[in-house]
Amino acid sequence: MADQSKPDSDLIASETSLVFAPRKNFTVNAWILSDDFMHYATELLTVTIINLIKNGYMVIEKEKKNSLKFFGKTIFTQINYSIQLVRRPSKNSVIGWLEEKFFAQFKYSGNNYLGSIIYETLNEIFDGNHNHTNPGKVLTLELLKHQKLNLYQFDHKKNFFSNKVKFWYNSQLSNNTTPKLIRLDDLDFEQFEIKDLKRLIKSELTKFQNLD
């Protein structure tokens, strides 16, 4: 049985990233000007993927697919990222719920593209619903619901009038339970531009948003 007092930080980054949420209370089905939850969800997904790559579970390659030329000069190039699964976690590892979702995408194939992996992962999390007002908040709520270490306690009040979430750090946990916090800035990742990766991930996330 896994020793949950010493979780592997490289497999639980999505859960510890809840500490960086813009607010600890929010209305799930609300979107306001300069709402940071979509940006936060993009960062969280990016951290989770890059962290798995940095720790040797996956490898990624940048591929130039199509180019648009004007008078012989390239003005636009479509970039794809090919991801290959290198190894799976050991049976005794404590694996974050979101990390599990990513690993599951390689069940039938050892090679795929990042865009499709992100899309299929989110499609499963959102149960195929593309009409969320704020997918970033929905993803945050699902992470709270499916925590492995229970780092946070939360209260979700959903009824005809409200769909509000409030969460707070679980003070009953011992200090040994909390794994290392990981930020994008902490990941020395030079294989490709992180901003391009974030742009791709955000484009997949927004496919589940409908602000009409």
C-alpha positions in Angstrom: 0.0 0.0 0.0 1.3 3.5 -0.8 2.8 5.6 1.9 0.6 8.7 1.7 2.8 10.5 4.2 5.4 10.7 1.4 3.6 11.3 -1.9 5.5 11.7 -5.1 5.4 15.4 -6.0 5.9 14.6 -9.7 2.6 12.7 -9.7 0.4 15.0 -7.6 1.2 18.5 -9.0 -2.3 19.0 -10.2 -3.7 18.6 -6.7 -1.1 20.8 -5.0 -1.7 23.5 -7.7 -5.1 24.2 -6.1 -3.2 26.5 -3.8 -2.7 28.9 -6.7 -6.4 29.2 -7.5 -7.4 32.9 -8.0 -9.9 32.7 -5.2 -11.0 30.2 -2.6 -14.6 30.8 -3.2 -16.4 31.1 -6.5 -19.7 30.6 -8.4 -19.2 27.7 -10.8 -21.5 29.0 -13.6 -20.4 32.6 -13.5 -18.0 34.5 -15.8 -17.0 38.1 -15.2 -14.6 40.5 -16.9 -10.9 39.7 -16.0 -12.0 36.3 -14.5 -8.7 34.5 -13.9 -10.0 30.9 -13.6 -9.5 30.2 -17.4 -6.0 31.4 -17.1 -5.5 29.4 -13.9 -6.9 26.2 -15.5 -4.5 26.7 -18.5 -1.5 27.0 -16.1 -2.6 24.0 -14.1 -2.9 21.8 -17.2 0.4 23.0 -18.5 2.2 22.4 -15.2 0.7 18.9 -15.0 1.8 17.9 -18.5 5.3 19.5 -18.3 5.9 18.1 -14.9 5.2 14.5 -16.2 7.6 15.1 -19.1 10.3 16.6 -16.9 10.1 13.5 -14.6 10.5 11.0 -17.4 7.0 9.7 -17.8 6.5 11.2 -21.3 8.5 12.8 -24.1 7.4 15.5 -26.4 8.5 16.6 -29.8 7.7 19.8 -31.7 6.5 19.2 -35.2 5.9 21.8 -38.0 2.8 20.6 -39.9 1.6 23.1 -42.4 3.0 26.5 -43.5 1.2 29.4 -45.1 3.4 31.3 -47.6 2.9 34.7 -49.2 5.1 35.6 -52.2 7.5 32.8 -51.2 7.8 34.0 -47.6 6.4 31.9 -44.7 4.0 34.0 -42.6 2.4 31.3 -40.6 3.4 27.7 -39.5 1.1 25.3 -37.7 2.8 23.6 -34.8 1.9 20.2 -33.4 3.3 18.5 -30.4 3.8 14.7 -30.5 3.7 13.0 -27.1 4.9 9.5 -26.4 4.4 7.6 -23.2 7.8 6.4 -21.8 6.8 4.7 -18.6 3.9 4.5 -16.2 4.0 5.1 -12.4 4.7 2.2 -10.1 1.7 0.4 -8.5 2.6 2.0 -5.1 2.6 5.6 -6.4 0.0 8.1 -5.3 -1.2 9.5 -8.6 -3.2 12.7 -8.9 -6.7 12.4 -10.4 -5.8 14.6 -13.4 -2.5 12.8 -13.9 -4.5 9.5 -14.0 -6.7 11.0 -16.8 -3.6 11.9 -18.9 -2.1 8.4 -18.4 -5.4 6.8 -19.5 -5.2 8.5 -22.9 -2.3 6.1 -23.7 -4.3 3.0 -23.0 -4.6 2.0 -26.6 -1.7 3.9 -28.1 1.9 4.8 -27.1 2.0 7.9 -29.3 -0.4 10.8 -29.7 -0.7 14.6 -30.1 -0.9 17.0 -27.2 -4.0 18.7 -28.6 -6.0 15.5 -28.8 -4.8 14.3 -25.4 -5.9 17.6 -23.7 -9.2 17.6 -25.6 -10.1 14.0 -24.8 -9.1 14.4 -21.1 -11.3 17.5 -20.8 -14.1 15.9 -22.8 -14.2 13.0 -20.2 -14.0 15.4 -17.2 -16.8 17.6 -18.6 -18.8 14.6 -19.7 -19.0 15.9 -23.2 -20.6 19.2 -22.2 -19.4 22.1 -24.4 -21.7 24.7 -22.9 -19.9 25.6 -19.7 -19.8 29.3 -18.8 -16.4 28.9 -17.2 -14.6 25.5 -17.8 -11.8 26.7 -15.6 -14.1 26.8 -12.5 -15.6 23.4 -13.4 -12.2 21.8 -13.7 -11.3 23.3 -10.3 -14.4 21.9 -8.7 -13.7 18.4 -10.2 -10.2 18.5 -8.9 -11.5 19.3 -5.4 -14.0 16.4 -5.7 -11.4 13.8 -6.7 -8.4 14.7 -4.5 -6.2 11.8 -3.5 -4.5 13.5 -0.5 -7.5 15.6 0.6 -5.2 18.7 0.9 -8.4 20.8 0.8 -11.8 20.7 2.3 -14.6 22.3 0.4 -18.3 23.2 0.5 -20.4 23.0 -2.6 -23.8 24.5 -2.4 -25.8 23.7 -5.6 -29.5 24.4 -5.8 -32.0 26.3 -8.0 -30.6 29.6 -6.8 -26.9 29.0 -6.4 -23.9 26.9 -7.5 -21.2 28.1 -5.2 -17.9 26.6 -4.0 -15.7 27.5 -1.0 -12.6 25.6 -0.2 -9.8 25.8 2.4 -6.7 24.1 3.4 -7.2 20.9 5.5 -5.5 21.9 8.7 -5.9 18.4 10.1 -3.2 17.1 7.8 0.3 16.6 9.1 3.2 18.6 7.6 4.6 15.3 6.1 1.5 14.9 3.9 2.0 18.0 1.9 4.2 17.4 -1.2 6.3 20.0 -2.8 4.6 22.9 -4.6 5.5 23.1 -8.3 5.1 26.2 -10.5 5.8 26.7 -14.2 8.7 28.9 -13.3 10.3 26.0 -11.3 10.4 23.8 -14.4 13.5 24.3 -16.4 11.9 23.3 -19.7 13.7 24.3 -22.9 12.5 21.8 -25.5 10.0 24.3 -26.8 8.3 27.6 -26.0 6.0 27.2 -23.0 3.9 30.1 -24.3 3.1 28.0 -27.4 2.1 25.1 -25.3 -0.1 27.2 -23.1 -1.7 28.7 -26.2 -2.5 25.2 -27.5 -3.9 24.0 -24.2 -6.1 27.2 -23.8 -7.5 26.6 -27.3 -8.6 23.1 -26.3 -10.1 24.4 -23.0 -12.1 27.1 -24.6 -13.8 24.5 -26.9 -15.9 23.6 -23.8 -16.9 27.2 -23.1 -20.1 28.9 -24.3 -20.7 32.5 -23.4 -23.8 33.1 -25.6 
